[in-house]
Amino acid sequence: MAKINARSPYYVYFTTDNLEAAELSIWIYSGTQTVSKPVTPTYVLNALAINNEVNFEIAELIKDYITYDASEIETPIVWVDYQIRKIVSGQSGLEPLSRNKGFYGFGYFEDGVNPQNNSGLLQSNNIIVKLDDAPVYLAIDTSRVSNVLFYSNGQEIYKRNISSSTNSDLQIEYVTNTVSPSDEFKDRVLNEGGIFEDSLCLNEFLSELALFPVDTIYVNRIDGVDLIKVKNIEECKYEPLKISFINKFGALQGVWFFKRSNKNLNTSKESFKRNTLVANNYQIDKHQQKNLFKKGNEKMTLNSGYYPEDYNEVFKQMQLSEDAWIEINNEVLPINISDSSFSYKTILNDKLINYTVQIDFAFDTINNIR
């Protein structure tokens, strides 16, 4: 079953002798494969043959059917079935039905036509940098992975067996070493209905003991094994923040920013000059220059802290992502990466690699949703 990465073109090519024309029927749907397939095609495309060839580009049609909810840690895919009806020497005939999976991923120019990203591990990096008191999340293609093993100091601490499914919502699984979706200990307590009482002793305990000790992960694929090293970072001075984004595989991936962050507010307004004269007099407390409306947008500057060179590819994909979110005060908020350029850093040239990223909150500060 082929993957269709909807942010890159995907071509359905067909050729045969004496081909005059072709009709492409496409079914795009969610749910159980085949069972949930609608009777009527989602799209029907027609093309006249040139030199016995037709070529349909369908990725743009698929993009509209893939949506995300970062707050629920899920990444849906869609089933894409298509079938060609050919006209050869005036005779009509059907080609076999093709079944595919649609992801909101993309390929690079070097990947060529119809990039597949055909990997069980849906991320490019084999080193994960995370906050010491935060769980690991790995995006897994459930059709290509059998199990995931978590190790700490040479001992297995957790094993997750992966099962394939015909449900579109279960094609990507986020394997983690915790049963709670929260990244912080305080949030996990509150989410379970507990009472959190902050204290010096508790802070000292949490600083000495990682609640999720992991340093090595093995992802057992159907065609090999991925070895991932986990680097846990303690940060006492600044409040670490995490950005989640849709990577090139069409999966959610997180990046922690451990160092200083600055938040700014930009405002814009529309004003007019009004007449305050009443009965040959005016009051000095009334606005002569009056604001018709005023709105604001917040932005932040984030510093990553020191990262290994392996993360160049991760930050590259974050810059290229169309959808990103940030976690602040236990809320997941939409953002846009406002940087328009990205400099690759190496240990040889830069010694210690720190990334500075500019983000814009993807909403107006004043609630003006109507």
N, C-alpha and C positions, 0 to 999 in steps of 0.2 A: 504494500500500500504506500503510495507516494505521499510526500508532504507538500503542501502548497503554502509557501511563506508569502503572505498577502501584501507585504510592503515592497516586494520585488516582483517584477513581471513574471507571470507564469503562462507559458504558451502551450496550447493544445494543437499539435501539428499533425496533419494527415495528408497522405499522398497515395495515389494508386493510378494505374494506367486508365486513360480515357475519363478521368474525373472531370465532371462539369461543374458541380456545386456540392455544398455540404451544409447540413443543419446541425448545430450543436445544442443539445438540451442539457441544462445544468440544474441540479437539485441541491440547494444549500439548506441545511437543517441541523437542529440540535436534538439531543435525546439519544435514543437507542438506534444504533446504526441499522439501516434497512427498515426496521420496524416503524421508526418515526418519519421515514421518508414520505414527503407529500406526493399525492397522485399527480398533481400538475407541476411541471418544471418551474423553478424560480425564474429562470431566464431561458429564452430560445434565441440563438444567434444564427444568422445565415450569411454565407459568403460564396461568391463565385470563384471557381478555381482558376488559377493562373499557372500555366505550365504543369498542370495536373497536381497542384498543391493548394492547400488552404492552411491558414494559421490563425488561431483565435487567442487573444490575450484575455484572461479571466480573473486575474488577481484583484483588479480594482472593484469587481463586482462582489468579491468575497469579503473585502475589508469592512463593508458596512454592517456585516452580520456578526462581527466579533467585538464584544464589549467587555469591560473590566470593572471589578469592584475591589480595589486594593485593600479596603478595610476588612475583607473577608478572606484574604489570602487565597484567592482562587483565580485561575486563568483558564477560561473556557476556550475550547476549539470548536470548530464546526465540521460536520461531514460534508464533503463535496463529491457528489456523484455526477458523472457526465457521460453522454452517449452521442455518437455521431451517426447521423443518417446521411448516407452518400448517394449522389446521383451519378451513375456511371453509364454512359451511352444510353441515356434516357431511362434507365432502370433504377429504382430506389431500393436501398438495402441498409440494414442496421449493422453497425460495428458492435463488438462486445462492450458492455457497461464497464466503466472505470470507476473504482471507489478510491477516495482520497481523504486526507485530513487537512483542514485549513488552520494555520497558525498565524498570529499577528507578528511574524518574524520577518527577517530580511537576509539577503546574502550580499556579500561584497562583489565588486566588479570582477575580482579574480576568481570567484566561484563559478562564473559562467552562467549559462541559461538554466532556468528552473532550479535554483539552489535548494538543497535538501536540508542542510543542518542535521544530518542523520546521525544524531548522537543520543545515547540514553541519558547522559548528564547534560542538562539544559543550561550550561554556563561554560564560559571559555577558560576560566582560571582554575588552577589546581592548588591555589593557596587561598584560604579564607581568613580575612582579618575581621574580628568582631569584638564587641564589648565583652568583658570577662563575665558579667552577669546577664548574658543574653543568649538565647538559644540559637542553634544553627538551623537555617532553612535551605534545603537543597531541592531545586526543581528537577523532577525525574519524569522521563517519558515512560509511562507504565507498560508500554508495549515492547520496550527494549531493555528493561532492568528486572532482575530477579530478586535482589535484596540489597540492603544498605547496612553496613556495619560501622558502629561508632566505637572508637578506642580512646582510652586515656592511660598514659604511662604503660603501654603494652597490654592492657587488659580490656576485653570487650565489655562495654557498659550498656550497649543497646543494639538491638537488631530489628530491622524493619523489613518484612517480606513484602514484595510487591506483586500484585496480581493484575493481569491485563483485564480490560473491560471493553464492552461495546457501548458504554455510556460516554457521550462526548465530554461531560463534566469531569470524568475520571481519567482522561488521557494524560493529564499533567497532575502529578502528586507532589506536594511539598513535604518532604520527609524532614522531620525534626526530632531532636532528642528531648522533647518535653511535650506534655499533654496540654499545656496552656499556651494560647497565642500571644501572651504578653511578653515584652522584651525586658521588663524590669520586675524585680522581686516584689516591690510594693504593689504594682499593678496586679500581679498574680494573686496576691493575698486578697485584694479588694474584689477582684473578679470572682473569686470563690466564695464571696460573702463574709470574709473574715474582717477583723479589726486590726489595722496597722498602727502600732505605736512606735514612733521613731525614738531612738535612744543612742547614746554614745556607744554602749556595749554592742548593740546590734550592728551599727556601722563598722565597728572594729571587726566583728565576726564576719560580716559580708566582705570586708576587704581582705580577709585571710582565706576564705573558703569560697571557691567558685561553685555555684549551685548546679552548673551544667559542665562538668569537666570533660572536655573533648579536645584531643590534639591530632587525631588521625581518623579519616573516614575512608572506607572502601566501598565503591559503587560497583557491584557485580553486574555487568551487562551481558547480553546474549553473545556478544562478540569480543569480550575482554573485561578488563578491570581498570577503573579509574582510582588512583590514589590521591587523596586530598589532605593537605596539611592545614590545621586550624591554628591560628595565632590569636591568643586572647590578650586584649589590651586593657589595662587598668587606667582610668582617668579620674583624678581626684579634684583637679582645679576647675575644669570646664565641664559643662553639661554636654555629653555626647548626643548627637542627633543622627537619625538614620533616614536616608533617602531610598525609596523603592522605585524601580523603573522597569519598563518592559524591555528586555534585552533582545539580541538578534535572534534568539530562539523562540521568541514570543512568550517568554515566561517572566514572572516577577523576580527581580534580584535586588538585594539590599546592599548599600554601601554606608559604612559608618563614618561620620565626621567627628573627630575627637577633640579638636582644638578650638580656638577662639572663633566665635561667630558674632556678627554685627547685624542688627536689624534696623532698617530705615523705612520711613514713610514718605512717599511722594504724593502730593496733592495737585489737583487741577480744579479750576473753577470757571464759572460763567457769571459775569456781573453786569449790572446796568446802573446808570446814573438816574436817580429819581428826584422828583420835585417834592421837597418837604415844606414848602411854603403853604401856610394855612392862615387865611384872613390877615394878610400882610405881616405875618410873623412866622417864625419857625423855631423848633426846639433843637437844641444842640445835642441832645442824646439820641436823635434819630439818624440812621445811616443815609447819607447822601449817595455814597457808593455802596450799592446793595448787591449781595450775592444772590444770584438766581438759583444756583445749585453749586455744590462742592462735593467732590469725591476724592478718595484716596486709595492708593495701592501700596502694599508693603513688599519689601524685598529683603533678602539676607545675603550676606557674604559668609561662606563656610570655609573652614580650613580642615583638611583631612587628617593632619598628623602624618607620621612617617609610614609609608606603604612600600611593599616590595615592588620590584619592577614588573612582576607578573600582573599587576593591576592596571598597567597601561591600557590593555584591551578592555577591561571593565569600565574604566572612565571614558574610553572612546565610545563604547556602546551607550553609556549614560548620556553623553553629549548628543548622540544620534537618535535617542529615544523620543517618541512623540508624547509619551505619557509618563509622568513621574509624580510622586507624592512624598511628603515629609511627615514624620511623626513628632508632634510637639504636644506636651501636656496630655499625653494619652489620647490624642486625637490625630487622625490621618487626614491631612489637608492636601489638596491638589496644588502642584507647582509647575512652573516652566523653567527650564534651564536657560538663562538669558545670555550666557557666554556664547559668542559666535565663533570663537577660535579655541583651539586646544593644542597645547605643546606636549609632545611625548617626552617623558623624562627617563633618564637612565642613571644607574649608580655611578657609571664612569664619568658622566658629565655633571651630574647634579649632587652626587654623594648621597645626601638624605633627600628622599622624594616626598614632597608635600604638595598637595593639590589645593588650589583656591578656586572655589566655584561660586558663581553668582546665580541666585535663583529669584524668581518673581512668584509671589503667591498668585494663583490663577483665579482670583476673584477680587471684587471690590471690598475694601475694608468696611464700608457701610453696607448693611444689608439692603440691597435694592432689587431683589428677585421679585419679579411681578409676573 
